[in-house]
């Protein structure tokens, strides 16, 4: 028999073995493995046979049955106690559901069908990895507002921060009804909010941007006596002026840069097509700013009155204008004007986020994503995908499998959304290539912001193989805030 005939026979046998996987009564030999840190949910690696028609629900029951068998034999004691004490488990479920992976492919059909798709044969031993499934979010409470919710930030453990079109920022305590504190200062609607850790424990810095072209920084703290959040100094905050048009997005760094004594930063993106970087600990006192604004308004009114009664020469008007501009520049330098102004976008800037204290990502209605050097203001990279839709929001998460401590290279995963109602998860190292983007569909209307982005190594792996697991973000065109939690 020739070599070609032998190869044909082997290929035919492989095809027959793969085809046998589609049979309803096929039995598959497998080994269950896991990376779950809970000892009570870890199985001993043992070969067992399972029906090929089992799906994730049947496999979950199988794994829990095997765990119970090991517990009864004394190999795995305290399942209920360990699961109940673990923060990533639901207290109401002593048998949490699992997700399953074969060769990093997420199981969403039967075991036999996925094995056939991966070109496995019935003779092979399948290694099936299981992990705790992400359950649907549970609504804890609902707060109604009179105006649209423009932005939400929940990264502070003490409270949820919400910006609204009624011009105020609200802080909602975890698990309590009603706002803890209302932060007032903007003269128009609030368009964006972000939070950063405070200098002292139990404190937080709230950054907001608004229609009034200003950014404002409020300092809040958790009061142990009342168990509520309150302003550190009541009715006093910092004001940052510099944009010519409405601010659409804000972002703050969580920590200082590499250099000792380097200031914490925050950035703002505006309808004036620019991004400005500010010192988070700077700014002008709100009372001084209000007094200054009132004084300027009175001066303008007086000047208009004088101009109606007498006309100044062109030279005198020019001198007056230069003097006022010089006073404004001097005043801005004392008040903490923008450290850098980043220019490059051709349309309104709608999203910004720090990859690290030295690297900033922005998106715009010009359909581009840009990466900036925070120290020099230089645009490192600029990307435009195959779609030409306007970008409305962006979020960044460091890759867990390739961390760049110094921040000299891009090692993050980017998620961005736009007016086409699609979320794209993208690795900048892939450039503008189509293969570097994961497309998630499902939104009915355009959305304007992300609650947050969490991309662990596990989520990256499962998203790269299956795009059916979609997380939807609340639409901001609503007057209700739903406070939710994810049971992991």
C-alpha positions as CSV (number, residue, x, y, z in Angstrom):
1,X,0.0,0.0,0.0
2,X,1.4,3.4,-1.0
3,X,2.0,6.3,1.4
4,X,-0.7,8.3,-0.3
5,X,-3.2,5.6,0.3
6,X,-2.2,5.2,3.9
7,X,-2.7,9.0,4.4
8,X,-6.1,8.9,2.8
9,X,-7.1,6.1,5.1
10,X,-5.9,8.0,8.1
11,X,-7.7,11.1,7.1
12,X,-10.9,9.0,6.5
13,X,-10.6,7.5,10.0
14,X,-10.2,11.0,11.5
15,X,-13.2,12.2,9.7
16,X,-15.3,9.3,10.9
17,X,-14.1,9.8,14.5
18,X,-15.0,13.5,14.3
19,X,-18.3,12.7,12.7
20,X,-19.0,10.2,15.6
21,X,-18.9,13.1,18.0
22,X,-22.2,14.4,16.6
23,X,-24.0,11.3,17.7
24,X,-26.5,11.8,20.5
25,X,-25.3,8.9,22.6
26,X,-21.5,9.4,22.2
27,X,-19.5,9.2,25.4
28,X,-16.5,11.6,25.7
29,X,-13.6,11.1,28.1
30,X,-12.5,14.3,29.8
31,X,-10.6,15.8,32.7
32,X,-12.0,18.9,34.6
33,X,-9.4,21.5,35.5
34,X,-9.8,25.0,37.0
35,X,-8.0,28.1,38.1
36,X,-10.6,29.1,40.7
37,X,-8.9,30.2,43.9
38,X,-11.5,28.6,46.2
39,X,-10.2,25.2,47.3
40,X,-13.7,23.8,47.8
41,X,-14.5,24.3,44.1
42,X,-11.4,22.5,42.9
43,X,-11.7,18.9,41.5
44,X,-9.0,16.3,41.6
45,X,-7.8,15.8,37.9
46,X,-9.4,12.5,37.1
47,X,-10.5,11.0,33.8
48,X,-14.3,10.5,33.6
49,X,-16.8,9.8,30.8
50,X,-19.6,12.2,30.1
51,X,-22.4,12.2,27.5
52,X,-21.4,14.4,24.5
53,X,-24.8,16.0,24.5
54,X,-24.2,17.9,27.8
55,X,-24.3,21.7,27.7
56,X,-22.9,24.1,30.3
57,X,-25.9,23.5,32.6
58,X,-25.4,19.8,32.5
59,X,-21.7,20.2,33.0
60,X,-22.3,22.5,36.0
61,X,-24.4,19.8,37.6
62,X,-21.8,17.2,36.9
63,X,-19.0,19.3,38.5
64,X,-21.1,19.9,41.6
65,X,-21.9,16.2,41.8
66,X,-18.2,15.4,41.7
67,X,-17.4,18.1,44.2
68,X,-20.0,16.6,46.6
69,X,-18.6,13.1,46.1
70,X,-15.1,14.4,47.0
71,X,-16.4,16.2,50.0
72,X,-18.1,13.1,51.3
73,X,-14.9,11.2,50.8
74,X,-13.1,13.8,52.8
75,X,-11.0,15.2,50.0
76,X,-12.7,18.5,49.8
77,X,-14.3,19.7,53.0
78,X,-16.2,22.8,53.7
79,X,-17.7,23.6,50.3
80,X,-20.7,25.6,51.8
81,X,-18.5,27.6,54.1
82,X,-15.9,28.5,51.5
83,X,-18.3,29.5,48.9
84,X,-20.4,31.5,51.3
85,X,-17.4,33.4,52.6
86,X,-15.9,34.1,49.2
87,X,-16.8,37.6,48.0
88,X,-17.2,36.4,44.4
89,X,-20.0,34.0,45.2
90,X,-23.7,34.6,45.6
91,X,-24.8,33.8,49.2
92,X,-28.1,32.4,47.9
93,X,-26.3,29.9,45.7
94,X,-24.4,27.1,47.3
95,X,-24.0,25.7,43.8
96,X,-22.8,28.6,41.7
97,X,-23.0,28.0,37.9
98,X,-19.8,27.6,35.8
99,X,-18.6,28.5,32.4
100,X,-16.5,25.9,30.5
101,X,-13.7,26.2,28.0
102,X,-12.1,23.7,25.7
103,X,-8.7,25.0,24.3
104,X,-9.7,28.5,25.4
105,X,-13.0,28.3,23.4
106,X,-16.1,29.2,25.4
107,X,-18.7,26.5,25.5
108,X,-22.1,27.7,24.3
109,X,-23.3,24.5,22.6
110,X,-23.0,20.8,23.6
111,X,-19.5,19.3,24.4
112,X,-19.7,17.1,21.3
113,X,-20.5,20.0,18.9
114,X,-17.7,22.2,20.3
115,X,-15.2,19.3,20.1
116,X,-16.2,18.6,16.5
117,X,-15.8,22.3,15.7
118,X,-12.3,22.2,17.2
119,X,-11.6,19.1,15.1
120,X,-11.2,16.8,18.1
121,X,-11.7,13.0,17.7
122,X,-13.8,10.7,19.9
123,X,-10.6,9.0,21.0
124,X,-9.0,12.1,22.5
125,X,-9.2,13.0,26.2
126,X,-10.7,16.5,26.4
127,X,-9.3,18.9,29.0
128,X,-12.3,21.0,30.1
129,X,-11.6,24.1,32.1
130,X,-14.3,25.5,34.3
131,X,-14.7,29.0,35.9
132,X,-17.3,30.8,37.9
133,X,-20.0,32.2,35.6
134,X,-21.0,35.9,35.6
135,X,-24.6,36.0,36.6
136,X,-27.0,38.7,35.4
137,X,-26.9,42.0,37.5
138,X,-29.3,42.3,40.4
139,X,-31.1,45.6,40.9
140,X,-30.7,46.8,44.5
141,X,-32.6,50.1,44.4
142,X,-33.7,52.9,42.0
143,X,-33.5,56.6,42.3
144,X,-35.5,58.9,40.1
145,X,-34.3,62.3,38.9
146,X,-36.0,65.2,37.2
147,X,-33.4,65.5,34.4
148,X,-31.2,63.1,32.3
149,X,-28.3,61.3,33.8
150,X,-25.2,62.3,31.9
151,X,-22.5,60.2,33.6
152,X,-21.9,57.6,36.4
153,X,-18.8,56.6,38.2
154,X,-18.7,53.8,40.7
155,X,-15.0,53.1,41.3
156,X,-15.0,54.5,44.9
157,X,-16.0,51.8,47.4
158,X,-17.9,54.2,49.6
159,X,-20.4,55.7,47.2
160,X,-21.6,56.0,43.6
161,X,-21.1,59.4,41.8
162,X,-23.7,60.6,39.4
163,X,-23.8,63.7,37.2
164,X,-27.1,65.0,35.8
165,X,-28.5,67.7,33.5
166,X,-30.0,69.5,36.5
167,X,-26.5,70.9,37.1
168,X,-25.5,69.0,40.3
169,X,-23.4,66.0,41.2
170,X,-24.8,63.5,43.6
171,X,-23.1,60.9,45.8
172,X,-25.1,57.8,46.6
173,X,-24.0,55.6,49.5
174,X,-23.7,51.9,49.0
175,X,-26.9,50.1,49.9
176,X,-28.7,53.2,51.1
177,X,-31.8,55.0,49.7
178,X,-31.4,58.6,48.7
179,X,-28.3,60.7,48.0
180,X,-25.7,61.3,50.8
181,X,-24.6,64.6,49.5
182,X,-25.3,67.0,46.6
183,X,-22.4,68.8,45.1
184,X,-23.4,72.2,43.7
185,X,-21.3,74.6,41.6
186,X,-21.9,74.3,37.9
187,X,-23.9,77.0,36.2
188,X,-25.3,74.6,33.5
189,X,-25.8,70.9,33.2
190,X,-23.1,68.5,34.3
191,X,-21.8,66.4,31.4
192,X,-19.1,64.2,32.9
193,X,-17.8,63.0,36.3
194,X,-14.8,61.0,37.6
195,X,-13.4,60.1,41.0
196,X,-9.9,59.8,42.3
197,X,-8.6,58.6,45.7
198,X,-8.1,61.2,48.3
199,X,-4.8,61.9,50.1
200,X,-6.2,60.6,53.3
201,X,-7.9,57.3,53.9
202,X,-11.7,57.4,53.6
203,X,-11.6,60.5,51.3
204,X,-12.3,61.0,47.6
205,X,-11.8,63.7,45.0
206,X,-14.7,64.2,42.6
207,X,-14.0,65.8,39.2
208,X,-16.8,67.1,37.1
209,X,-17.2,69.0,33.8
210,X,-20.1,71.0,32.5
211,X,-21.9,73.1,29.9
212,X,-20.4,76.2,31.6
213,X,-17.0,75.4,30.1
214,X,-15.5,74.7,33.6
215,X,-14.1,71.7,35.4
216,X,-14.7,71.5,39.2
217,X,-13.1,69.4,41.9
218,X,-14.9,68.5,45.1
219,X,-13.3,66.9,48.1
220,X,-15.6,64.4,49.9
221,X,-15.1,62.1,52.9
222,X,-16.9,59.3,54.6
223,X,-18.3,60.3,58.0
224,X,-17.9,57.3,60.4
225,X,-20.5,58.7,62.8
226,X,-23.4,59.1,60.4
227,X,-22.0,56.4,58.0
228,X,-22.6,58.8,55.1
229,X,-20.5,60.7,52.6
230,X,-20.1,64.5,53.1
231,X,-18.1,67.4,51.7
232,X,-14.8,67.9,53.4
233,X,-15.4,71.7,53.4
234,X,-19.0,72.5,52.9
235,X,-19.9,74.6,49.8
236,X,-16.2,75.0,48.8
237,X,-14.6,73.5,45.8
238,X,-12.0,74.2,43.1
239,X,-12.7,75.7,39.7
240,X,-10.7,75.3,36.5
241,X,-11.3,77.6,33.6
242,X,-9.7,77.5,30.1
243,X,-12.0,75.8,27.6
244,X,-13.9,78.0,25.2
245,X,-16.8,75.6,24.8
246,X,-18.7,72.9,26.7
247,X,-16.6,70.1,28.4
248,X,-17.7,66.6,27.4
249,X,-15.4,64.3,29.3
250,X,-13.1,64.2,32.3
251,X,-10.6,61.6,33.6
252,X,-8.3,61.6,36.6
253,X,-5.2,59.6,37.4
254,X,-5.4,57.2,40.3
255,X,-1.9,57.8,41.4
256,X,1.1,60.2,41.0
257,X,3.6,59.7,38.2
258,X,7.0,58.0,38.5
259,X,8.9,61.2,39.6
260,X,8.9,61.9,43.3
261,X,6.6,64.8,44.1
262,X,4.9,64.8,40.7
263,X,1.4,66.2,40.8
264,X,-1.7,64.1,40.3
265,X,-3.4,65.0,37.1
266,X,-6.8,65.1,35.4
267,X,-7.8,65.9,31.9
268,X,-10.8,67.4,30.1
269,X,-12.1,67.1,26.5
270,X,-14.3,69.8,25.0
271,X,-16.4,70.9,22.1
272,X,-13.5,73.3,21.2
273,X,-11.6,70.2,19.9
274,X,-8.9,70.4,22.5
275,X,-7.8,68.3,25.5
276,X,-6.4,70.0,28.6
277,X,-4.4,68.5,31.4
278,X,-4.6,70.0,34.9
279,X,-3.1,69.7,38.3
280,X,-5.7,67.9,40.4
281,X,-4.5,69.7,43.5
282,X,-4.6,73.2,41.9
283,X,-7.5,75.4,40.8
284,X,-9.2,78.5,42.1
285,X,-11.3,78.5,45.3
286,X,-15.0,78.6,44.3
287,X,-15.8,81.6,46.4
288,X,-12.9,83.6,44.9
289,X,-14.0,82.5,41.4
290,X,-17.6,83.6,42.0
291,X,-16.4,87.0,43.3
292,X,-14.1,87.4,40.3
293,X,-16.8,86.5,37.9
294,X,-19.2,89.0,39.5
295,X,-16.5,91.7,39.4
296,X,-15.9,91.0,35.7
297,X,-19.6,91.2,34.9
298,X,-19.8,94.6,36.7
299,X,-16.8,95.9,34.8
300,X,-18.3,94.8,31.5
301,X,-21.6,96.6,32.4
302,X,-19.7,99.7,33.4
303,X,-17.6,99.7,30.2
304,X,-20.7,99.3,28.0
305,X,-22.3,102.2,29.8
306,X,-19.2,104.4,29.3
307,X,-19.0,103.4,25.6
308,X,-22.6,104.5,25.1
309,X,-21.8,108.0,26.6
310,X,-18.3,108.5,25.1
311,X,-16.2,106.8,22.5
312,X,-12.6,105.9,23.2
313,X,-10.0,106.2,20.5
314,X,-8.9,102.9,18.8
315,X,-5.4,103.2,20.5
316,X,-6.9,103.6,24.0
317,X,-9.2,100.6,23.4
318,X,-6.3,98.5,22.3
319,X,-4.3,99.4,25.4
320,X,-7.3,98.6,27.6
321,X,-7.7,95.2,25.9
322,X,-4.0,94.3,26.3
323,X,-4.0,95.3,30.0
324,X,-7.1,93.1,30.7
325,X,-5.6,90.2,28.8
326,X,-2.4,90.5,30.9
327,X,-4.4,90.6,34.1
328,X,-6.3,87.5,33.1
329,X,-3.2,85.5,32.2
330,X,-1.6,86.5,35.5
331,X,-4.7,85.5,37.4
332,X,-5.0,82.2,35.5
333,X,-1.4,81.3,36.4
334,X,-2.1,81.9,40.1
335,X,-5.4,79.9,39.9
336,X,-3.8,76.8,38.3
337,X,-4.4,77.0,34.6
338,X,-4.0,74.0,32.3
339,X,-0.6,72.5,32.3
340,X,-0.9,71.3,28.7
341,X,-3.3,71.8,25.9
342,X,-3.4,68.9,23.4
343,X,-4.4,69.9,19.9
344,X,-5.0,67.4,17.1
345,X,-8.6,66.4,17.0
346,X,-10.7,68.2,14.3
347,X,-14.1,67.8,15.9
348,X,-15.4,67.7,19.5
349,X,-13.6,65.5,22.0
350,X,-16.0,63.1,23.6
351,X,-13.9,60.6,25.6
352,X,-10.6,60.5,27.5
353,X,-9.0,58.1,29.9
354,X,-5.5,57.6,31.4
355,X,-3.7,54.4,30.5
356,X,-1.1,55.4,33.2
357,X,0.1,58.8,34.6
358,X,2.2,59.3,31.5
359,X,-0.1,58.1,28.7
360,X,-3.6,59.4,27.8
361,X,-6.2,58.1,25.3
362,X,-8.8,60.3,23.7
363,X,-11.6,59.8,21.2
364,X,-13.6,62.3,19.1
365,X,-16.4,62.9,16.6
366,X,-13.7,62.9,14.0
367,X,-13.8,59.1,14.3
368,X,-10.2,58.9,15.6
369,X,-8.5,57.4,18.7
370,X,-5.4,59.2,19.8
371,X,-2.6,58.4,22.3
372,X,-0.8,61.3,24.0
373,X,2.4,61.7,25.9
374,X,1.3,63.5,29.1
375,X,4.7,65.0,29.8
376,X,5.4,66.5,26.4
377,X,1.9,66.8,24.9
378,X,3.0,64.9,21.8
379,X,0.5,62.7,20.0
380,X,2.2,59.2,19.9
381,X,-0.4,57.4,17.8
382,X,-3.6,58.1,15.9
383,X,-5.9,55.4,14.7
384,X,-9.0,55.5,12.5
385,X,-10.9,52.2,12.0
386,X,-12.7,51.0,9.0
387,X,-15.9,52.5,10.3
388,X,-16.3,56.2,10.0
389,X,-18.8,56.8,12.8
390,X,-18.2,59.4,15.5
391,X,-16.7,58.1,18.7
392,X,-18.6,58.9,21.9
393,X,-16.8,57.1,24.7
394,X,-13.6,55.2,25.5
395,X,-12.2,53.0,28.3
396,X,-8.8,51.4,28.8
397,X,-7.7,48.4,30.8
398,X,-4.2,47.0,31.1
399,X,-3.6,43.6,29.7
400,X,-2.9,41.1,32.5
401,X,-0.6,39.0,30.4
402,X,1.8,41.7,29.3
403,X,2.2,44.6,31.7
404,X,4.4,47.6,30.9
405,X,5.4,49.1,34.2
406,X,7.2,52.1,32.8
407,X,4.3,53.1,30.5
408,X,6.7,53.4,27.5
409,X,4.6,51.1,25.2
410,X,1.0,50.5,24.7
411,X,0.0,47.3,26.4
412,X,-3.7,47.9,27.0
413,X,-7.0,46.9,25.6
414,X,-9.2,49.7,24.4
415,X,-13.0,49.7,24.4
416,X,-14.8,52.4,22.5
417,X,-18.4,53.1,21.4
418,X,-20.0,55.4,19.0
419,X,-23.1,56.6,17.2
420,X,-23.4,53.3,15.3
421,X,-24.5,51.6,18.6
422,X,-21.5,49.2,18.6
423,X,-18.9,48.5,21.3
424,X,-15.5,47.7,19.9
425,X,-12.8,46.0,22.0
426,X,-9.4,46.6,20.4
427,X,-5.8,45.9,20.9
428,X,-3.7,48.9,19.7
429,X,-0.8,46.6,18.9
430,X,-2.8,45.3,16.0
431,X,-2.9,48.7,14.4
432,X,-5.8,49.5,12.2
433,X,-6.2,45.8,11.2
434,X,-9.6,44.3,11.2
435,X,-8.3,41.3,13.1
436,X,-7.6,43.5,16.1
437,X,-11.2,44.5,16.9
438,X,-13.9,42.5,18.6
439,X,-17.4,43.9,17.8
440,X,-20.2,43.7,20.3
441,X,-23.7,44.5,19.1
442,X,-27.0,44.8,21.0
443,X,-27.7,48.5,21.9
444,X,-30.9,49.9,20.5
445,X,-29.9,53.6,20.7
446,X,-26.7,55.5,20.8
447,X,-24.9,55.5,24.2
448,X,-22.6,58.2,25.5
449,X,-20.5,56.7,28.3
450,X,-19.1,53.5,29.8
451,X,-19.7,52.8,33.5
452,X,-16.4,51.1,33.6
453,X,-14.3,48.5,31.7
454,X,-12.9,45.4,33.3
455,X,-11.0,43.1,31.0
456,X,-9.2,40.4,32.9
457,X,-7.2,37.7,31.1
458,X,-10.1,35.4,31.4
459,X,-12.5,37.8,29.7
460,X,-10.0,38.6,27.0
461,X,-9.7,34.9,26.2
462,X,-13.4,34.2,26.1
463,X,-14.1,37.3,24.1
464,X,-11.5,36.4,21.5
465,X,-13.2,33.1,20.9
466,X,-16.9,34.0,21.3
467,X,-18.7,37.3,21.1
468,X,-22.0,36.1,22.5
469,X,-21.1,37.3,26.1
470,X,-22.1,40.9,25.9
471,X,-22.3,43.4,28.7
472,X,-24.6,46.3,28.0
473,X,-24.1,49.7,29.5
474,X,-27.0,51.9,30.6
475,X,-28.2,54.5,28.1
476,X,-27.7,57.9,29.6
477,X,-30.9,59.3,28.1
478,X,-32.9,58.4,31.1
479,X,-34.0,60.0,34.4
480,X,-33.5,56.8,36.5
481,X,-30.3,55.6,38.1
482,X,-30.2,51.8,38.6
483,X,-27.7,50.8,41.2
484,X,-26.6,47.3,40.3
485,X,-24.1,44.7,41.4
486,X,-22.5,41.8,39.5
487,X,-22.5,38.5,41.3
488,X,-19.3,36.7,40.2
